[in-house]
Amino acid sequence: MNYYNEIKTEILNNEITKRVKDYSKNKSDLTTYYNVGKLLSEAGKHYGEGIIKEYSEKLTKEFGKGYTISNLKRFRQFYNYIQKGATLSHRLTWSHYSELLPLEKVCVLNYYIKLIEEQNLTIRELRKRIKNKEYERLDEQTKLKLIKDEKLEVQDTIKNPIIIKVMLIMK
């Protein structure tokens, strides 16, 4: 009996199960936050902005600290972004979306969502790219290609913001 292969198989099965559970939990979280955001958006139309504070107090008493006023506002903002045309990807975590919510334009939001999916960015990497204003540094032709979902060429990629010029001094 090859114990190493048996151990490896057990660990591999466990890792697969954990990943499937993580994906299912994340999908469930995003769906829940979207639905809560929708309900808060509708409730706000009937009862005003104060409803979030009231609901936050009640939910915090019943379920714990995850339902602060700012979190409930983020859920509503998340719902509104999806309604405006932002992509909902179950491959992104709530933490990714929380980083993206301050972005105002849906095209910018979708750019970073696509980037996260394609390059499997961590939260830290995403923060760095947003801070460096990666989308804003793209030229207009590249942005049009992104909107039309066209394939990008090498020349479309982000230009290096640092340009070094060498000056030769002749004697």
Secondary structure as the mmCIF struct_conf table of DSSP 4:
data_model
#
loop_
_struct_conf.conf_type_id
_struct_conf.id
_struct_conf.beg_label_comp_id
_struct_conf.beg_label_asym_id
_struct_conf.beg_label_seq_id
_struct_conf.end_label_comp_id
_struct_conf.end_label_asym_id
_struct_conf.end_label_seq_id
HELX_RH_AL_P HELX_RH_AL_P1 TYR A 3 TYR A 47
TURN_TY1_P TURN_TY1_P1 GLU A 49 GLU A 49
HELX_RH_AL_P HELX_RH_AL_P2 GLY A 50 PHE A 63
TURN_TY1_P TURN_TY1_P2 LYS A 65 GLY A 66
HELX_RH_AL_P HELX_RH_AL_P3 ILE A 69 LYS A 84
TURN_TY1_P TURN_TY1_P3 GLY A 85 GLY A 85
TURN_TY1_P TURN_TY1_P4 HIS A 90 ARG A 91
BEND BEND1 LEU A 92 LEU A 92
HELX_RH_AL_P HELX_RH_AL_P4 TRP A 94 LEU A 100
TURN_TY1_P TURN_TY1_P5 LEU A 101 PRO A 102
HELX_RH_AL_P HELX_RH_AL_P5 VAL A 106 GLN A 119
TURN_TY1_P TURN_TY1_P6 ASN A 120 ASN A 120
HELX_RH_AL_P HELX_RH_AL_P6 ILE A 123 LYS A 131
TURN_TY1_P TURN_TY1_P7 ASN A 132 ARG A 137
BEND BEND2 LEU A 138 LEU A 138
HELX_RH_AL_P HELX_RH_AL_P7 GLU A 140 ILE A 147
TURN_TY1_P TURN_TY1_P8 LYS A 148 ASP A 149
HELX_LH_PP_P HELX_LH_PP_P1 GLU A 150 GLU A 153
HELX_RH_3T_P HELX_RH_3T_P1 VAL A 154 ASP A 156
BEND BEND3 THR A 157 THR A 157
HELX_LH_PP_P HELX_LH_PP_P2 ILE A 158 ASN A 160
BEND BEND4 PRO A 161 PRO A 161
#
